[in-house]
Each structure stands twice: as C-alpha cells, then as structure tokens.
C-alpha cells in the first residue's frame, strides 16, 4: 500500500491473545500475528498495537 508506513514496535513487549487473554513475551523477528496462543491456539496481537486496541474496544 503506497504511502502507508509500517509500525515498528521494537524487540521488547508482549504478545496477547484477544480470545483468552494469555500474555507471552514477544520474540524478536517474529510478528505476534504469526504466533499462536499456547493456551487456546488463537492468533496473538502485539500489546499496544492498533489491532490490540481495536480488539479491546470490541470487548
């Protein structure tokens, strides 16, 4: 997508499951969305990301 910048959140932080709330440390080099929740198997979201904020609003 032209004109859209990719948000880089750094190597720290956590990945959070919007389904069950499981929270795991973010692994550098692997986007949270590519990580599956160890508890329920759902896709994880990066804590504090736009996707995570939108999921919180939906709840």
C-alpha positions in Angstrom: 0.0 0.0 0.0 1.5 3.2 -1.1 2.1 5.9 1.4 1.5 3.7 4.4 4.3 3.3 7.0 4.8 0.0 8.8 4.8 0.5 12.6 7.9 -0.9 14.2 7.4 -1.5 17.9 10.9 -2.8 18.8 12.0 -6.1 20.2 10.5 -5.9 23.7 6.9 -6.1 24.8 4.3 -8.9 24.8 2.0 -10.7 22.5 -1.6 -11.0 23.8 -4.3 -13.4 22.8 -7.6 -11.4 22.3 -9.6 -14.6 22.9 -8.3 -15.8 26.3 -6.0 -13.0 27.4 -2.8 -15.2 27.5 0.3 -12.9 27.5 3.7 -14.1 26.3 7.0 -12.3 25.7 7.4 -11.0 22.1 10.1 -12.9 20.2 12.3 -10.5 18.1 11.9 -11.0 14.4 8.6 -12.8 14.6 5.4 -10.8 14.3 2.9 -11.6 17.1 0.2 -12.2 14.4 2.2 -15.2 13.2 2.4 -16.6 16.8 -0.4 -18.9 18.1 -1.6 -18.7 21.7 -0.2 -21.6 23.8 -3.5 -21.8 25.7 -6.2 -21.7 23.0 -4.5 -21.7 19.6 -5.8 -18.2 18.6 -3.7 -15.6 16.8 -1.8 -13.3 19.1 -1.7 -9.5 18.8 1.1 -7.1 19.9 0.3 -5.4 23.1 -0.3 -1.7 22.4 -0.7 -2.1 18.6 -3.6 -0.6 16.7 -5.0 -4.2 16.3 -4.8 -4.8 20.0 -6.5 -1.5 20.8 -9.3 -2.3 18.3 -9.8 -5.8 19.8 -10.1 -4.2 23.3 -12.8 -1.8 22.1 -14.8 -4.6 20.6 -15.0 -6.4 24.0 
